[in-house]
Amino acid sequence: MNFIVIGAGVSGVTAAHLLTNTGHQVEIVDCRGHIGGNCYDEKQGQVTVHKYGPHLFHTNDKSVWNFLSRFTDWIPYSHKVVADTARGRISIPYSLLTEEQIGARLSDAEIRELIFVQYSEKQWGVSWEQLPDAIRNRIPARRDNSDDRYFTDHFQGQPKDGYTALFQRMLEGIPVRLGVPRNEWRKLACDYDHVIYTGKIDEYFDCVYGKLPYRSLRFEHEKSCQRLPHAVINQCNDLPFTRIYDHAYFLGEEPDETVITREFPQAHDDSNEPFYPMPFGAGMELYQKYKELARQEKNTLFLGRLATYSYLDMWMAVAQAMVKLKQQKWIS
Ligand SMILES: Cc1cc2nc3c(=O)[nH]c(=O)nc-3n(C[C@H](O)[C@H](O)[C@H](O)COP(=O)(O)OP(=O)(O)OC[C@H]3O[C@@H](n4cnc5c(N)ncnc54)[C@H](O)[C@@H]3O)c2cc1C
């Protein structure tokens, strides 16, 4: 069989590789000028810059870890985050270490107020009261130890040569077309038995039921001879950005000049990227309608964050592609 894969993010790249490896003919296209989707990184001077925000790999899924390890060595990396708050700079998630830094034991309500309320309001652009329970209840539990790693998964690391290089290796021998205008794939698809679609699901159906809500980001990158004292510093305060980070930490680089980025959440429109689906409330209701249309599509498989309208970490996107391609019996 032959397949056209729309989108060269981790979902599309994984699908393209698995299908090719099983003997299918595959072409992959992306409207951006590069592969990697939001995981894309590139060298700027001596620093590997995560163009669409820091990507830290973590999973408890051994099969995903082993699969990706065929294409990369890993640099051991345990992600740590601090937050600037009304009680000073503290480690998050909240742990016994945070308690030592603050010099007091906070109640759950106090932790929520200190770390989550302002941050979430900035992230989603609405007041805490208007946020759905799905977000308000997503507060990580306090840790009854001093483990200050952000993720506690068994497998954690950064691909030694970066994410773009990892995906390039997965795409070896597969034709890739970049900079393809957003609707162009529809013409190309006529020549293929199947479409693997990883773009926005509402866009696939020409937004017949209206546009799904997404949240976007604006990044302010700045070259600096001054390193940040931490990889990522969340801003749980009234500054207009949610976090600031120093890219040199992610691969343990020691450049003369680093790149520092401030991340500003903003509304999504046609001029920016749909970084976060908003699968709750009205967004979820609308998605159910598109999901039903997707179920009726005969020759298209919907994969990834935008097409399944869900918050997938990288490992989940890989796992989802593996599972869904197996369900179709396209791979074994
Ligand atoms: C700021 C941020 C930080 C993150 N940090 C982490 C992290 O630390 N760890 C982690 O595990 N995950 C993280 N994630 C999640 C991670 O980015 C996703 O798991 C991953 O990008 C999902 O890949 P995808 O292929 O489904 O989607 P995407 O990366 O969005 O790729 C979709 C691709 O399809 C292309 N496309 C869309 N429509 C069309 C069209 N019509 N025609 C052609 N091409 C099209 C897009 O250009 C894009 O390249 C983060 C996400 C964000 C936004």
The ligand as a Tripos MOL2 file, in Angstrom:
@<TRIPOS>MOLECULE
LIG
   53    58     1     0     0
SMALL
NO_CHARGES

@<TRIPOS>ATOM
      1 C1          5.6960   24.5630   24.5630 C.3       1 LIG1
      2 C2          5.6090   23.0640   24.5340 C.ar      1 LIG1
      3 C3          6.4640   22.3250   25.3340 C.ar      1 LIG1
      4 C4          6.4000   20.9340   25.3200 C.ar      1 LIG1
      5 N1          7.2590   20.2360   26.1270 N.ar      1 LIG1
      6 C5          7.2320   18.8840   26.0990 C.ar      1 LIG1
      7 C6          8.1420   18.1370   26.9040 C.ar      1 LIG1
      8 O1          8.9700   18.6930   27.6370 O.2       1 LIG1
      9 N2          8.0750   16.7850   26.8510 N.ar      1 LIG1
     10 C7          7.1740   16.1330   26.0420 C.ar      1 LIG1
     11 O2          7.1800   14.8830   26.0360 O.2       1 LIG1
     12 N3          6.3160   16.8230   25.2840 N.ar      1 LIG1
     13 C8          6.3150   18.1690   25.2750 C.ar      1 LIG1
     14 N4          5.4420   18.8780   24.4790 N.ar      1 LIG1
     15 C9          4.5210   18.1190   23.6130 C.3       1 LIG1
     16 C10         5.1520   17.7970   22.2620 C.3       1 LIG1
     17 O3          5.4150   19.0010   21.5700 O.3       1 LIG1
     18 C11         4.1620   16.9300   21.4630 C.3       1 LIG1
     19 O4          4.0740   15.6650   22.0730 O.3       1 LIG1
     20 C12         4.5570   16.7110   20.0400 C.3       1 LIG1
     21 O5          4.8910   17.8980   19.3760 O.3       1 LIG1
     22 C13         3.3830   16.0530   19.2970 C.3       1 LIG1
     23 O6          3.7660   15.8370   17.9790 O.3       1 LIG1
     24 P1          2.7120   15.8640   16.8000 P.3       1 LIG1
     25 O7          3.4280   15.3080   15.6260 O.co2     1 LIG1
     26 O8          1.4550   15.1940   17.2050 O.co2     1 LIG1
     27 O9          2.3310   17.3920   16.5800 O.3       1 LIG1
     28 P2          3.1920   18.6210   16.0590 P.3       1 LIG1
     29 O10         4.5310   18.6580   16.6730 O.co2     1 LIG1
     30 O11         2.2980   19.8050   16.2210 O.co2     1 LIG1
     31 O12         3.3920   18.3230   14.5120 O.3       1 LIG1
     32 C14         2.3550   18.4730   13.5580 C.3       1 LIG1
     33 C15         3.0120   18.8750   12.2480 C.3       1 LIG1
     34 O13         2.0130   18.8920   11.2180 O.3       1 LIG1
     35 C16         2.2280   20.0100   10.3940 C.3       1 LIG1
     36 N5          0.9570   20.3380    9.7580 N.ar      1 LIG1
     37 C17        -0.2070   20.6850   10.3650 C.ar      1 LIG1
     38 N6         -1.1700   20.9100    9.4360 N.ar      1 LIG1
     39 C18        -0.6100   20.6950    8.2240 C.ar      1 LIG1
     40 C19        -1.1050   20.7680    6.8850 C.ar      1 LIG1
     41 N7         -2.3680   21.0940    6.6060 N.pl3     1 LIG1
     42 N8         -0.2580   20.5050    5.8590 N.ar      1 LIG1
     43 C20         1.0390   20.1720    6.1320 C.ar      1 LIG1
     44 N9          1.5570   20.0720    7.3830 N.ar      1 LIG1
     45 C21         0.7400   20.3320    8.4160 C.ar      1 LIG1
     46 C22         2.7270   21.1000   11.3470 C.3       1 LIG1
     47 O14         3.4610   22.0800   10.6510 O.3       1 LIG1
     48 C23         3.6050   20.2670   12.2980 C.3       1 LIG1
     49 O15         4.9500   20.2250   11.8530 O.3       1 LIG1
     50 C24         5.4630   20.2620   24.5020 C.ar      1 LIG1
     51 C25         4.6000   21.0210   23.7060 C.ar      1 LIG1
     52 C26         4.6640   22.4020   23.7170 C.ar      1 LIG1
     53 C27         3.7210   23.2020   22.8550 C.3       1 LIG1
@<TRIPOS>BOND
     1     1     2 1
     2     2     3 ar
     3     2    52 ar
     4     3     4 ar
     5     4     5 ar
     6     4    50 ar
     7     5     6 ar
     8     6     7 ar
     9     6    13 1
    10     7     8 2
    11     7     9 ar
    12     9    10 ar
    13    10    11 2
    14    10    12 ar
    15    12    13 ar
    16    13    14 ar
    17    14    15 1
    18    14    50 ar
    19    15    16 1
    20    16    17 1
    21    16    18 1
    22    18    19 1
    23    18    20 1
    24    20    21 1
    25    20    22 1
    26    22    23 1
    27    23    24 1
    28    24    25 2
    29    24    26 1
    30    24    27 1
    31    27    28 1
    32    28    29 2
    33    28    30 1
    34    28    31 1
    35    31    32 1
    36    32    33 1
    37    33    34 1
    38    33    48 1
    39    34    35 1
    40    35    36 1
    41    35    46 1
    42    36    37 ar
    43    36    45 ar
    44    37    38 ar
    45    38    39 ar
    46    39    40 ar
    47    39    45 ar
    48    40    41 1
    49    40    42 ar
    50    42    43 ar
    51    43    44 ar
    52    44    45 ar
    53    46    47 1
    54    46    48 1
    55    48    49 1
    56    50    51 ar
    57    51    52 ar
    58    52    53 1
@<TRIPOS>SUBSTRUCTURE
     1 LIG1         1 GROUP 0 **** ****
